[in-house]
Amino acid sequence: VNQVRLGKQTATFVPMGGDANEATAEIRQGLYRNIERVSKAQIARETAYQFAVSVGRGYWRVMIEDEDGPTFRQRIGMRRIDNLTSVALDTTGLDPTGADMEWCFIFDDIWRNKFKEEFRNAPMLDDQTELDLFGLDMPDDTRSLWFPKDKIRVGEYFRRVWFNHKVLKLSDGMEVWEEDAPADKLAAAGLYVK
């Protein structure tokens, strides 16, 4: 863990292919460093690495958050996840990087009054309701796991959505997605579909 603290890991932007150039890579590198500095990303990475060394897995989040003060501006931020049980990953994924996972849940238990402030439009049910949103029909030990006392479990669900793309090879050798193909090139003869 100390090696990670001393190494100060970060992403490196390298221009590759097409219209990429050194100047754009440097600008993006600067923007990324600013995101890391403002959101204290080093703490998130160190926490995740410490968990990975001791338990075998660790996480941090990249999220969009509101800037401080009376503004509509938002910023990209990185936050640590210090509760490993709050992350549920697709167990069918085989890639160690998680690149082939199809879904993920991230849970957070928040106090009931904070929930009411943050989610004003959410339906709040009393204990007399027939709808079992609060686990009323569960045994007490199971209910306390999923529905902590005076807290509400809020979850985010992420999933991969698959769709088909057609790749076109134009007569001049240019390869593009069908929806990105220039109209004048599509009108030309000699269109090949991959």
N, C-alpha and C positions, 0 to 999 in steps of 0.2 A: 504494500500500500504506500510505503514511503517513496518508492521509485515513481509512482504515479504523481504524488504530490510534488516531487522535485522536477519531474519531466514536463509539467504543464501542457498536457495534451490539448490539441486543437485540430480543427479541420484545415486542410490546405487546398486552395483552389488552383487548378492547373488548366490552362486552355487546351482543349482537345477538339479537333475536327472542325469542319465547316467554317463559320465566321468567328470562331473564338480567337481572342487575342490576349496578350499579356496585360494590357491596360484594364480590360474588363475584369480579368481574374484578380488583379490587385484591388480594384474597387469593391468587388464582392468579398474579398478577403477582409478588407477594412470594415465593411458592413457587418460581416459575421463576427469579427472581433468585438465590435461595439455591442452586438446582441449578447455575446458571452459576458462582457464586462458588466453591463447593466443588470443582467439577470443572475449574475454570480454563478455562471454555469460550471465553474471549477468545483464548487461545493456539490452540485448535482452529480457530476462525474465521479468525484472522489467517494461519495456515499455509495453510488452504484458499484464502483469497483471494490470497495470494502466489503459489501454484501457478496459480490461475485467471488471474492477470495475466500470468505468465511463460510458461505452457504452454497455457492455454486451458481447464483444468478443475482443480477442487480439491474435496476431500471432507473431511467430519468425520463422526464416528459418535455416535449417541445409543444408550446401552447401559445395561443393568441390571448393577450391580456390587455385590459384597459390601462392607459397611462394615468398617473396620479393627477388629481385636481379636476376642475370642471372643464372637461374636454371630451370630444368624441373620438380622439385619436387612440389607436391601439398599437401594440408592439409585439414582436415575437419574443418569447421568453423561454428559458429552460429552468425546470424545477425538479428537485429531487423527489424520489418516491421512497419514503423511509418505512413503509409497511409493505413487505413483500406479499402478504396475503391479500392486499387490495388489488392485485393484478391477476387476472385469469386469462391465460393464453390458450390458443388452439393447440391441443395436444397431438394433432395429426401431422403437424409440420415436422419435417425431417432435417431441414437446413439449420445448422447451428446458429446462423445469424437471424433466423426467424423470417427470412425472406419469402418462404412458401406458406406462411400461416394465412388462414382465411378469416379469422376473427380474434377479437380481444375485448375483454371487459376491464374497466378500471373503476373500482368502488371507493367511496369515501363516506364515512359515518360522520354526520354533522348534527349539532345540537338542534332540537326541534325549533327553538325560537329563531336560530340562524336560518334554518330551512324556510321558515315562514317569511323572513325578510328577503332572502335571495330568490325564492320561487313563489312569488305572491299569487300567481295564477294557478298554482297546483291545487288539486282538490284535497282538502284536509278532511279525513273521515274520523268520526268518533268511534269509540270502542263498541258501540251498539250496532254498527253496520253489518250487513250480511256479506258484503264483499270483503274477502280476506286479504286486503292489501298489506296488513300489518302482521300477518302470520298468527291470527288469533286461534286457529284450529290446530296449530303445531304444539307438540309437547314443549314444556317450559325450557328444557336444555337446548333444544333445537331453535326455538324462538329467540332465545337470548343471543345465539350465535348470529342469526340473520337479522334480527331486529333488536339492537342494543337498547337498553332502557333509556328513555328520554332523548334518543337519537333517531335519525332517519338515515337509511342507507341510500345514497344517490349513486347511480352508476352511469358510466359512459360506455357506449357500445361502438366498436369500430369493426368494419367488415370490408372485405375486398369485393369489389363489383367487377365482374367480367363482362366484356363486350368485344365484338369482332371489329377489326379494322381491315380495310382493303389497302394493300400497298400497290401503287402503280409505278411502273417503270416507263418513263416517257421516251419518245424517239431520240431525244438528245442525251439519254443515259441517266437523266435525273430520276431519283427514286423518292416518292413522296406518299404521305397518306392521302387517300382519295379525297377527303374533305379539305385538305390543304393544297390540292393541286391547282395551279393557276388556270383560269378559265380559258385563256388563249392556247395553252398547251393541251388541254383536254380536247379542244376543237380540232387539234392537229391529228392527222392519221398516224398510225404506228404505235398505238397504246398497248402496253403489255401488262397483264395482271399477274401478280405473283401468287 
